[in-house]
């Protein structure tokens, strides 16, 4: 019951309106007095609530004395709400188009919170026309998979560098980042980083942490979009090289270069060093 009340509140109902409508769905026809008893809401307040619900198209009356109330079937009422909402969105969109100045293509927007990052990621994928490149973790991949499937149906090419030790149902081409333990990657980057680039026009770069601390930036700045896209391509190429020549040969390349070795050591934790057998005596 509490969850139903919260869901109705998210659709614009007041708490009392939600309680009255849900009560009517269970017991009808009833008088205002009976509703007051069933819901615990004062009778004077119940009649105000019923009046608002009638105006919203959620409640019928029998038109007789004593006046009794009947709920509009929830399927019909929700459909009415949906139609009205879409009509309102269409009207608002037209008016905003007249007022809104075009945003500079060089924008950089900051996004806070896991849900907001997910919504922006989903929107970015839905806008794709030709190509999507992604670098992300399995949990994020699974939540974005419906949008990726839709994009693939539109003919969009999809390339994903996936941080996962387990295989999954793939959309487009998927490459698995398995040349470094995932816990080390997460430690190095202080979270689960996310990169999405669509059509070489727009990019999202972020880090998924706890819900209240996840963050991302989204941008159409061409320099940043290029860097993000090349970053993903680089990781895909590393994966293909390891598959072709083996991990040991790749490690030999950077271990033999003192400068590159020091850069990697600066970023890897002691634990990572032990996993990769990185000794300080290497030069």
C-alpha positions in Angstrom: 0.0 0.0 0.0 2.8 2.4 0.9 4.6 1.8 -2.3 1.4 2.4 -4.3 1.0 5.7 -2.5 4.6 6.7 -3.3 4.1 5.8 -7.0 0.9 7.9 -7.2 2.7 10.8 -5.5 5.4 10.6 -8.2 2.6 11.0 -10.8 1.4 14.2 -9.1 -1.1 13.0 -6.5 -1.0 14.4 -3.0 -0.7 11.8 -0.2 -4.4 12.2 0.7 -5.4 11.9 -2.9 -3.5 8.7 -3.3 -4.9 7.2 -0.1 -8.5 8.1 -1.2 -8.1 6.7 -4.7 -6.5 3.5 -3.5 -9.3 3.1 -0.9 -11.9 3.5 -3.6 -10.3 0.9 -5.8 -10.8 -1.6 -3.0 -14.3 -0.6 -1.7 -16.9 1.2 -3.8 -19.4 2.8 -4.1 -19.0 4.6 -0.8 -20.0 7.9 0.7 -17.6 10.6 1.9 -18.3 9.6 5.4 -17.3 6.0 4.8 -14.2 7.1 3.0 -13.2 9.2 6.0 -13.6 6.2 8.2 -11.6 3.9 5.9 -8.7 6.3 5.3 -8.5 8.0 8.6 -8.7 11.4 6.9 -11.0 14.0 8.4 -14.4 14.2 6.7 -14.0 17.9 5.7 -10.6 17.1 4.1 -12.0 14.0 2.3 -14.6 16.0 0.5 -12.0 18.5 -0.7 -9.8 15.5 -1.9 -12.8 13.9 -3.7 -13.5 17.2 -5.5 -10.0 17.4 -6.8 -10.0 13.8 -7.9 -13.3 14.3 -9.8 -11.7 17.3 -11.6 -8.7 15.1 -12.4 -10.9 12.5 -13.9 -10.1 9.8 -11.3 -13.5 9.5 -9.6 -17.1 9.3 -10.6 -20.2 10.0 -8.6 -23.6 8.3 -8.8 -25.4 11.7 -9.0 -27.9 10.7 -6.4 -28.5 11.3 -2.7 -26.7 10.1 -0.7 -23.8 10.9 -3.0 -21.5 8.0 -3.5 -18.2 7.8 -5.1 -16.7 5.2 -7.6 -13.1 5.1 -8.9 -12.4 5.5 -12.6 -10.8 2.1 -13.6 -7.1 2.5 -13.1 -6.3 1.4 -16.7 -8.5 4.2 -18.1 -7.3 6.8 -15.7 -3.6 6.0 -16.3 -4.2 6.2 -20.0 -5.9 9.6 -19.6 -3.0 10.8 -17.5 -0.5 9.6 -20.2 -2.4 11.3 -23.0 -2.6 14.5 -21.0 1.0 14.4 -20.1 2.2 13.9 -23.7 -0.1 16.7 -24.8 1.4 19.0 -22.2 5.0 18.0 -23.1 4.2 18.7 -26.8 2.8 22.1 -25.9 5.7 23.0 -23.6 8.2 21.8 -26.2 6.8 24.2 -28.9 6.9 27.1 -26.5 10.4 26.4 -25.3 11.6 26.1 -28.9 10.5 29.7 -29.3 12.4 30.8 -26.2 15.5 28.6 -26.1 18.7 29.8 -27.6 20.9 27.1 -29.2 23.5 25.8 -26.8 27.1 26.3 -27.7 28.6 23.1 -29.2 31.6 23.6 -26.8 29.6 23.0 -23.7 30.7 20.8 -20.7 28.0 19.9 -18.3 28.5 18.3 -14.9 26.1 15.6 -13.7 25.8 14.3 -10.1 24.2 11.1 -8.9 24.0 7.6 -10.3 20.5 7.9 -11.6 21.3 11.1 -13.4 24.4 9.6 -15.0 22.4 6.6 -16.1 19.6 8.8 -17.6 22.2 10.9 -19.5 24.0 7.7 -20.7 20.6 6.3 -22.0 19.8 9.5 -23.7 23.2 9.7 -25.4 22.7 6.2 -26.8 19.2 6.9 -28.0 20.5 9.9 -30.0 23.2 7.9 -31.8 22.8 7.6 -35.6 26.0 5.9 -36.8 28.3 4.8 -34.1 28.6 4.2 -30.3 31.8 3.5 -28.5 31.6 2.5 -24.8 33.9 1.6 -22.0 32.0 0.5 -18.9 31.4 -2.2 -16.3 29.0 -5.1 -16.5 26.3 -3.8 -14.3 26.1 -0.6 -16.3 26.2 -2.5 -19.6 23.2 -4.6 -18.5 21.1 -1.6 -17.6 21.9 0.2 -20.8 21.4 -3.0 -23.0 17.8 -2.1 -24.0 18.9 1.2 -25.4 21.9 -0.5 -27.1 19.6 -3.1 -28.7 17.3 -0.3 -30.1 20.4 1.5 -31.5 21.6 -1.7 -33.2 18.1 -2.1 -34.8 18.6 1.4 -36.2 21.8 0.3 -37.8 24.1 1.9 -35.3 27.5 0.2 -35.0 28.4 -0.5 -31.4 31.9 -1.2 -29.9 32.2 -1.9 -26.2 35.2 -2.3 -24.0 33.7 -4.2 -21.1 35.1 -4.6 -17.6 33.9 -8.0 -16.7 35.4 -11.4 -15.8 32.2 -13.1 -17.0 30.8 -13.2 -20.5 27.4 -11.8 -21.3 24.9 -11.5 -24.1 26.5 -9.1 -26.5 25.2 -6.2 -28.5 27.5 -5.2 -31.3 31.2 -6.0 -30.8 32.3 -6.5 -27.2 35.9 -6.7 -26.0 36.7 -7.8 -22.5 39.2 -5.9 -20.4 40.9 -8.9 -18.7 44.6 -8.0 -18.9 44.5 -6.3 -15.4 42.5 -7.6 -12.4 39.2 -5.7 -12.1 39.8 -4.8 -8.5 43.1 -3.2 -9.5 41.4 -1.1 -12.2 38.8 0.0 -9.7 41.5 0.9 -7.2 43.5 2.8 -9.7 40.6 4.9 -11.0 38.9 5.2 -7.6 35.7 3.8 -9.0 34.1 2.3 -12.1 34.8 4.7 -14.9 32.4 5.1 -17.7 33.0 6.5 -21.2 30.4 6.7 -24.0 31.0 8.5 -27.3 28.3 8.8 -29.9 28.8 9.6 -33.6 32.2 11.2 -32.8 30.1 14.3 -31.8 29.3 13.9 -28.1 30.9 12.1 -25.1 30.1 11.2 -21.5 33.0 10.6 -19.1 32.3 9.6 -15.5 32.9 7.5 -12.5 30.2 5.3 -10.9 30.6 5.2 -7.1 27.9 5.1 -4.5 24.6 6.7 -5.6 25.2 10.0 -3.9 28.8 10.4 -5.2 28.7 9.2 -8.8 29.5 11.9 -11.3 30.0 12.5 -15.0 30.6 15.2 -17.5 28.9 15.3 -20.9 30.4 17.4 -23.7 30.4 18.1 -27.4 33.8 19.8 -27.2 35.6 18.2 -30.1 38.9 18.0 -28.4 37.4 16.1 -25.5 35.3 13.9 -27.7 38.4 13.0 -29.7 40.4 12.1 -26.6 37.5 10.0 -25.2 37.0 8.1 -28.5 40.8 7.5 -28.9 41.0 6.2 -25.3 38.4 3.5 -26.0 40.0 2.6 -29.3 43.4 2.3 -27.6 42.0 -0.1 -25.0 40.3 -2.2 -27.7 43.6 -2.3 -29.6 45.5 -3.4 -26.4 43.0 -6.2 -26.0 43.5 -7.3 -29.5 47.3 -7.2 -29.2 47.1 -9.3 -26.0 44.9 -11.8 -27.7 47.3 -12.0 -30.6 50.7 -11.9 -28.8 50.0 -12.7 -25.1 50.1 -10.6 -22.0 53.7 -11.3 -21.2 55.0 -9.6 -24.3 53.0 -6.5 -23.7 54.3 -6.3 -20.1 57.9 -6.7 -21.4 57.4 -3.6 -23.6 56.5 -1.2 -20.7 58.7 -2.9 -18.1 61.7 -2.4 -20.3 61.2 1.4 -20.5 62.1 3.1 -17.2 60.1 6.2 -17.9 56.9 4.4 -18.8 57.6 1.9 -15.9 57.7 4.8 -13.4 54.4 6.3 -14.8 52.6 3.0 -14.3 54.1 2.5 -10.8 52.8 6.0 -9.8 49.3 4.9 -10.6 49.4 1.3 -9.5 48.9 0.4 -5.8 51.3 -1.9 -4.0 48.8 -4.7 -4.3 48.8 -4.1 -8.1 52.5 -4.2 -8.2 52.6 -7.6 -6.5 50.0 -9.0 -8.9 52.0 -7.9 -11.9 55.4 -8.8 -10.3 56.5 -5.2 -10.7 59.7 -4.8 -8.7 61.3 -1.6 -7.8 64.6 -3.0 -9.0 63.3 -3.1 -12.6 64.7 -0.5 -14.8 
